Amino acid sequence: MRSKLTPQQKNDLLSAGCAILAVALLYLFFHFSGIGCPLHFLTGINCPGCGMSRACIALLCLRFHDAWHYHPLVYSLPFALLVYLFRKKMPRRIYHFLIFTFIALFVTIYLVRMFDPTCDIVTFQPEQGFIFRTIKFLFT
């Protein structure tokens, strides 16, 4: 017996697939244009997700230690995807709690990495950002 998807489930899968494709294409554009991370390119400050792409690539290559080094939350991505896909089947309070927890973890790890002088993944160099360099060029 074959299980059929409801129109809503088909729409959710199509939306998730389009979102994943759009993010992948955007990442490819940033990678091949030399921009890399757009936030870092503009401001010189790394974003909370810095290292996540490298962590995913390390996981695909089965380099688990490297994946953890690049971004510890890489192991939570499958769980986050499941939460997103089944968000309509879970109680709203639980869904909101999980989203809040995920965001709080991202912010906490970001702040720890930002203020850790030995961290080579997250850096604070606003003078390297496009905005700072443009302002400096215009006013000097």
C-alpha positions as CSV (number, residue, x, y, z in Angstrom):
1,M,0.0,0.0,0.0
2,R,1.4,3.3,-1.0
3,S,1.2,6.4,1.2
4,K,0.0,9.5,-0.6
5,L,1.1,13.0,0.3
6,T,-1.6,15.6,0.9
7,P,-1.5,18.8,-1.2
8,Q,-0.2,20.7,1.9
9,Q,2.6,18.1,2.4
10,K,3.5,18.4,-1.3
11,N,3.6,22.2,-1.0
12,D,5.7,22.0,2.1
13,L,8.2,19.7,0.4
14,L,8.3,21.9,-2.7
15,S,8.8,25.0,-0.5
16,A,11.6,23.4,1.4
17,G,13.3,22.1,-1.8
18,C,13.1,25.6,-3.4
19,A,14.5,27.2,-0.2
20,I,17.4,24.7,-0.2
21,L,18.1,25.3,-3.9
22,A,18.0,29.1,-3.5
23,V,20.4,29.0,-0.6
24,A,22.7,26.7,-2.5
25,L,22.7,28.9,-5.6
26,L,23.3,32.0,-3.4
27,Y,26.2,30.3,-1.7
28,L,27.7,29.3,-5.1
29,F,27.3,32.9,-6.3
30,F,29.1,34.3,-3.2
31,H,31.8,31.6,-3.4
32,F,32.6,32.1,-7.1
33,S,32.4,35.9,-6.9
34,G,35.0,36.0,-4.1
35,I,32.6,37.5,-1.6
36,G,32.3,34.5,0.6
37,C,30.1,35.5,3.5
38,P,28.2,38.7,2.6
39,L,28.1,40.0,6.2
40,H,31.8,39.6,6.6
41,F,32.4,41.1,3.2
42,L,30.4,44.2,4.1
43,T,31.3,44.7,7.7
44,G,34.5,42.7,8.4
45,I,32.6,40.9,11.2
46,N,31.8,37.2,11.0
47,C,28.2,36.1,11.3
48,P,26.9,33.6,13.9
49,G,26.8,30.9,11.1
50,C,30.5,31.4,10.2
51,G,32.1,28.1,9.6
52,M,28.9,26.2,9.0
53,S,29.6,25.7,5.3
54,R,33.1,24.4,6.1
55,A,31.6,22.2,8.8
56,C,29.1,20.7,6.4
57,I,31.8,20.0,3.9
58,A,34.0,18.4,6.6
59,L,31.0,16.2,7.6
60,L,30.5,15.1,4.1
61,C,34.2,14.1,4.0
62,L,33.8,12.3,7.3
63,R,36.2,14.7,9.1
64,F,34.1,14.9,12.3
65,H,36.7,16.7,14.4
66,D,37.1,19.4,11.8
67,A,33.3,19.8,11.5
68,W,33.1,20.4,15.2
69,H,36.0,22.9,15.0
70,Y,34.3,24.9,12.2
71,H,30.9,25.0,13.9
72,P,29.7,22.9,16.8
73,L,26.1,23.3,15.8
74,V,26.6,21.5,12.5
75,Y,25.4,18.3,14.2
76,S,22.0,20.0,15.0
77,L,21.2,20.7,11.4
78,P,19.3,17.4,10.7
79,F,17.3,17.9,13.9
80,A,16.5,21.5,12.9
81,L,15.4,20.3,9.4
82,L,13.1,17.7,11.0
83,V,11.7,20.4,13.4
84,Y,11.0,22.6,10.4
85,L,9.4,19.8,8.3
86,F,7.2,18.6,11.1
87,R,6.4,22.0,12.6
88,K,2.7,21.7,11.8
89,K,2.4,18.4,13.6
90,M,3.9,19.5,16.8
91,P,2.4,21.8,19.5
92,R,3.1,25.4,18.8
93,R,4.7,26.0,22.2
94,I,7.2,23.2,21.6
95,Y,8.0,24.4,18.2
96,H,8.7,27.9,19.5
97,F,10.7,26.6,22.4
98,L,12.9,24.6,20.0
99,I,13.4,27.5,17.6
100,F,14.2,29.8,20.6
101,T,16.7,27.2,21.9
102,F,18.4,26.9,18.5
103,I,18.8,30.6,18.2
104,A,20.0,30.9,21.8
105,L,22.6,28.3,21.1
106,F,23.8,30.0,17.9
107,V,24.1,33.4,19.7
108,T,25.9,31.8,22.7
109,I,28.4,29.9,20.5
110,Y,28.9,33.1,18.4
111,L,29.7,35.2,21.5
112,V,32.0,32.6,23.0
113,R,33.9,32.4,19.7
114,M,33.9,36.1,19.1
115,F,35.6,36.8,22.5
116,D,37.9,33.8,22.4
117,P,41.4,35.1,21.3
118,T,42.4,31.7,20.1
119,C,39.4,31.2,17.8
120,D,40.5,31.5,14.2
121,I,37.0,31.0,12.7
122,V,35.1,34.1,14.0
123,T,37.0,37.4,13.8
124,F,36.2,41.0,14.4
125,Q,38.0,43.2,11.8
126,P,35.7,46.0,10.8
127,E,38.5,47.8,9.0
128,Q,38.6,45.0,6.5
129,G,34.9,45.4,5.6
130,F,33.7,47.0,2.3
131,I,31.7,49.6,4.2
132,F,34.6,50.8,6.3
133,R,37.0,50.8,3.3
134,T,34.5,52.7,1.2
135,I,33.9,55.4,3.8
136,K,37.7,55.7,4.4
137,F,38.2,56.0,0.6
138,L,35.5,58.7,0.3
139,F,36.6,60.8,3.2
140,T,40.4,60.6,3.1
